């Protein structure tokens, strides 16, 4: 018997003499004590007991919970060791959208941000004694964004950022992160949301990679990817072993205790959250610049990775007045540190084929550390870039991480060029199917024209077809599509609808439930509306918005197929390039066969009666900007109404704007611009009256 097993056995013997009431009291007492020790260690960085003593307390709690399982809480410290299996991560819609931040890269960008904030708040600049805006500066952690929801002081849900509108429920895995409190203490709101960054520290990352190297496993690329991948592991016990950490930096809710961001985050620390002690309340943009200059040098001494500084307006009232753009808050900005740059040898150039047939040259480099990761490959973009830089195999090239994410080659160290190196000759044939490459006039990339037989293109088209904004078939992931293609079951997107359950079951990792889900997902996709089907079939240059415009105008695919060049050009957002692309797509016999097969499968290739009847030309040639909060319909519904009735939506006010549809709390900057340009503001009732 192992030592740990014998200890638990002895503890179980002691537990048997307890009454249920005594056991319940002891479990609550131990849970509270262990959570306090977790808080001391992870949030305050000030442990008060040894690891050995902590483990003894945890063993005592586990033994009591085994003896009295009726008192086991989902938020018990014992649950941090994991053990639950999550086969599928449920998709959850965020109550508050998790928007991204706009980026800045130099002092001028930050000064411009400060100017926009001042203008938005009506604070004029008069000189030396200007009123200063209070900003909060925080380290921009390099990890995985997460949203934690608490009710009555208990963690009830943890959701990843996802696409900003919805993310994955990772509550089980989040509970293994010891810096995330399961039960709060103090005077906290009954219900609120707090956001932060899950990350893996450098020492933990290095230790895991050392262990993986010793046993011959592939090394993890970087702490950011390691943290992200760990949070999607199915076995929470394995997540617990990875020792993830979490800083919290933003709170949302109806009844927050303070009227400013900084004060609320200080309060959150007292409730049990890990808040970065490096965060600072700055008075004015000059203090912000000092903070950034300090951390530009000191960041390399941190035990975790950061890629910049986040700057936020501190007062909530000012944040509310400044409002949001469609993609980001106006009251916050992310300053990105300048990318690191290194020199290394270019060992070879390979070529990748994308979904649309575009060829991307990739530089294979002698591995070198850069920005906390080992860089082995970098993009060379296209033939023009290779020619412009005169990049040759054997050269020493300068590599930097664009935005600290994607490595790229920015130049050649000619002082190290070897004798007799030959200029790079760009390939003439596809590396996958050997078709002769083409390059259209005015375009940077070469293309493989064999779109219906070149393997990466076929698989890429299928991945696009099943994606969320297209047919939204969740049960068909990239690996499954590759399996189907390699097994000869699918040669194009239409073949997906011929799949039978008995064909799927022999595939690796395909159980009966997975096969059923896949077939059901395909069947459900037959109800996806025409505009999304049009986007899904993958006509080059026809994006999501353009597909909507085309569908609304032509109303059916048959009309689109038979449309003349002039008729296509008359459609809003369809120019010469898109018109040619549409004509070429439907001119290919294989594409016609695929479309016919999709029609026979039952996909929607025309607007529904409801969509056709609901449209009009009442708003033709009118451009609208929507701003504020509405009561009768949502912003998205109003946008659909505008497009359905012939109007056009715009995100910014200009001389071409016909009307601003203004709701409550309209952005002060938009209001000011509308007034200065003489653009008429209308409310909900006036807009609906325009539609009759």
Number of C-alpha atoms within 10 A of each C-alpha: 5 6 8 10 11 11 14 19 13 12 18 18 12 13 20 13 10 15 11 15 10 11 20 18 13 16 23 16 12 19 21 17 16 20 21 19 19 23 24 18 16 21 26 18 11 12 15 12 11 9 9 9 10 15 12 14 14 18 18 20 26 22 22 25 21 14 19 18 11 10 18 19 14 15 16 22 24 20 21 22 18 20 17 14 14 15 10 12 16 11 14 17 16 17 10 13 14 21 16 15 17 14 16 19 15 13 13 10 14 21 14 12 19 21 16 17 22 17 16 23 16 12 15 12 13 8 7 6 7 11 14 15 19 19 25 22 26 21 24 19 21 20 25 21 20 24 25 21 20 21 16 13 20 17 21 16 18 24 24 27 23 18 13 15 14 18 21 20 23 25 20 26 29 29 28 27 24 23 27 26 25 24 19 22 16 11 12 19 16 14 16 18 20 19 22 20 20 27 27 28 20 16 12 16 23 16 11 17 18 14 12 14 13 9 9 9 11 9 15 18 14 19 24 24 15 20 24 17 13 22 25 19 18 19 18 27 19 19 26 22 14 19 18 25 22 28 21 23 22 16 18 16 14 10 12 17 14 13 13 18 23 23 14 18 22 15 19 24 17 18 18 24 26 27 22 18 12 10 17 17 19 22 15 16 20 13 16 21 16 12 19 23 12 10 18 17 10 10 16 13 9 11 12 21 23 22 22 25 23 23 26 22 25 23 19 14 12 16 21 15 18 26 20 18 14 8 13 16 18 23 25 25 23 22 23 20 22 16 18 14 16 17 19 20 20 24 17 15 19 13 19 14 22 18 20 19 25 22 22 19 22 19 25 18 22 16 15 15 11 19 20 17 14 14 22 17 23 20 17 22 17 18 18 13 15 19 14 9 14 15 25 23 20 18 22 24 26 17 25 24 20 15 16 19 11 12 21 20 26 16 17 21 14 12 8 12 15 13 7 6 11 12 12 14 10 15 15 14 15 23 17 15 14 12 15 14 19 16 13 9 7 6 8 14 19 22 24 25 18 17 17 18 14 21 20 20 23 25 27 19 24 28 23 21 23 25 17 13 14 22 25 19 22 13 17 21 14 16 11 18 20 19 16 20 18 13 13 9 17 21 19 18 22 21 17 21 18 12 17 14 14 10 12 23 16 10 14 9 11 14 12 13 9 16 22 16 16 24 20 13 18 21 15 14 18 18 13 15 19 23 25 23 25 26 25 26 22 19 19 17 17 21 14 15 12 19 22 18 19 22 24 22 21 18 20 19 20 11 13 18 15 12 16 13 14 10 14 23 17 13 17 13 15 20 13 12 11 18 22 16 15 20 18 13 17 17 12 11 10 14 17 14 13 17 19 12 17 21 14 11 16 13 21 21 21 21 19 14 9 8 13 14 10 11 16 16 13 15 18 14 10 16 20 23 21 24 24 16 14 17 9 11 10 11 17 10 10 19 17 14 19 24 21 24 18 20 20 21 16 14 11 15 20 15 9 12 20 19 20 23 22 22 18 11 14 19 20 18 18 20 17 14 14 21 11 9 13 14 18 13 19 15 14 16 10 12 17 13 8 10 13 7
